[in-house]
């Protein structure tokens, strides 16, 4: 009986430790200045981004999304 309680206590303790590890995910307020720099953006040039959007719209029949593709024929 005592061994079972020890195992349960260890499991609960480890679960709480693992859940606590996820609290540090995300961007801290003092790190936002680094992420907001122009060199960190996915597309630095606005002209390239607008041309890419036009190509995606023309070929795929969709607009926006940039990472998702879908057929313009409506077969999905």
N, C-alpha and C positions, 0 to 999 in steps of 0.2 A: 504494500500500500504506500509506503513512504517513497519508494522509488518512482511510483507513478506521479506523485505530487511534485517531485523534483523535476521530472521530465516536463510536466505541464508548466511549472514555473519557468523553466529554461526556455520553453517554446514561447510563452507569453513575453518574456524578457527580450528574446531575440526579435520577435515580431515588432515590439515597440521600438527597438533600436533601428530596425530596418525602415519603419515608417517615419521615424524622426530624420533619417537621412535624406528624405525627399523634401524636407522643408527648405533646403538651401538652393533649390532649383530656381531658375529665373534670373532676371537682370536686376541687379541692385541699382538704386538711384544714382550712385556715384559712378556707375559703369555706363550709363546711358549716353554720356558725351562721346565715348569711343564708338558706340554703335551708330550714332547719328551722323558720323562723318560721311562725306560723299564717297570716299574710297571703299566704304563697307557696304554700299548698296549693290544690289544684284545687277543693275544696269546703270552705268555711270552716265551715259550719253542719252539724253531725252529723244534725240532724233532716231537713234538705233532702236529704242524701245517702241517708238511709234511705228517704225517700219516693221518691226517684228509683229506688232499687233495687227498691222494691215495684212501681212503675209498669213498669219494664223486665221484671220477672218476670211481671207480670200480662199485659202485652201481647205479649211476645216468647216467653214460655215458657222463659226462661233465667234464670240467676242469676249475678251477678258479671260481671266483664269491662268493664262500663261503656262502653267505646268500641266494642264489637263488637256487632253485632245479628245475630240469626238468627231465622228463622221458627219459631214454636211448632208448626207442622204437621208438621215432620220432612221437608219436601220438599227441603232443601238436601242 
